Amino acid sequence: MAYLEGRAWIFGDNLDVDWDICDLHWLQEQSAKGIVPTEEDLGKHCLVRLDPDFPKKVKRGDFIVAGEGVGYSGACLDGFSDDPHMHGFATMALRGVGVSAVLCESAAVNFQRNSLNLGFPVVECKGITANVSQGDKLQVDLERGTIKNLITKVDLKFTPFPKFILQMIAVGGLYRYLHEQSKR
């Protein structure tokens, strides 16, 4: 698998899927109108609560670098949402804006699972926030489990993705992967 390469966009801890990554109010407005947004539509609203210009500034292939608790859902915990499947919209927003992966200290298990099901890597890497600054160019190797900061020359390690997960990411997610497997 080829390296992922892009710039780092730094965000803090506890990025909520409903409020920070994807704008739940906007999604509800679209739903009320009977509109199912595309990934590109979702991308236009990605992380705007934290950085209103983020969708205009990010480039295809860039990374979200964040701290602890990425992808949790406060809305679900507060009883605001009872549909766990809707949280895939956060991953779709990240893909729609062009982000190639989330690199973080830790992530919510549901966010990781939803992201992998959609063919989007979420990498947990201890020390990422201490070793990466806004705008640093990074090279990520999911197969070897390495992140290289091309600016500071720091190398970080994470648990490499298993072969079947790499295959799943390569084809675009779980359903496409299963479809490919069923052809064999």
C-alpha positions, -999 to 999 in steps of 0.1 A, spaced: 0 0 0 13 34 -9 20 60 17 -6 86 26 9 120 25 -5 154 35 -5 183 59 -15 182 95 -46 201 108 -44 202 146 -75 198 167 -78 191 205 -94 164 226 -129 151 225 -139 158 189 -177 151 190 -191 134 158 -223 154 160 -212 188 170 -175 192 160 -169 170 130 -203 170 114 -229 197 121 -259 178 135 -283 208 133 -275 212 96 -281 175 91 -314 177 108 -325 207 87 -316 187 55 -335 156 68 -365 178 75 -364 189 39 -361 153 27 -325 159 15 -299 132 18 -266 151 17 -237 138 -4 -202 134 10 -192 167 -7 -222 185 9 -212 171 43 -176 181 36 -186 218 32 -198 216 69 -169 196 83 -153 210 115 -168 245 108 -178 248 144 -141 247 154 -127 265 123 -153 281 101 -129 282 71 -116 247 74 -134 233 43 -119 261 22 -84 256 36 -79 219 38 -64 201 7 -72 166 -5 -50 141 13 -45 162 45 -48 147 80 -67 156 111 -43 153 141 -61 153 174 -58 143 211 -78 120 232 -115 109 227 -118 116 190 -152 106 176 -173 103 207 -209 113 206 -223 136 233 -256 138 215 -261 101 218 -252 102 255 -276 130 261 -304 111 245 -305 135 216 -300 108 190 -310 72 192 -297 62 158 -260 50 161 -258 46 123 -261 83 117 -227 88 131 -212 76 99 -220 111 86 -189 124 105 -167 100 85 -185 110 53 -179 146 61 -141 140 66 -139 121 33 -161 147 16 -137 175 26 -107 155 14 -91 143 47 -73 110 41 -71 99 78 -75 109 114 -43 105 135 -50 108 172 -40 98 207 -72 78 211 -106 74 195 -140 62 204 -145 26 193 -178 33 175 -161 61 155 -132 37 146 -156 10 135 -179 33 115 -148 48 98 -133 15 88 -167 3 76 -166 33 52 -130 26 42 -115 55 62 -85 50 85 -85 63 121 -50 58 135 -43 58 173 -7 69 179 6 79 213 27 110 211 12 123 179 1 157 194 35 163 210 53 156 178 32 173 151 24 210 146 -2 227 124 9 225 88 36 198 92 38 175 62 33 139 72 38 105 56 17 76 70 23 40 62 -7 20 75 10 -14 66 42 -7 85 26 13 113 47 45 109 41 82 107 70 103 96 70 140 102 88 153 70 94 187 86 109 177 120 121 142 108 104 126 138 92 90 133 63 77 153 50 41 155 15 27 158 0 -8 156 0 -16 119 -34 -24 103 -40 -61 95 -40 -71 59 -78 -75 56 -83 -40 70 -59 -26 45 -78 -45 18 -111 -31 32 -97 5 31 -83 0 -4 -117 -10 -19 -137 17 0 -151 -1 30 -167 -32 45 -196 -37 20 -174 -33 -10 -148 -56 6 -175 -83 13 -188 -79 -22 -153 -85 -36 -148 -115 -13 -181 -130 -24 -169 -130 -60 -141 -154 -52 
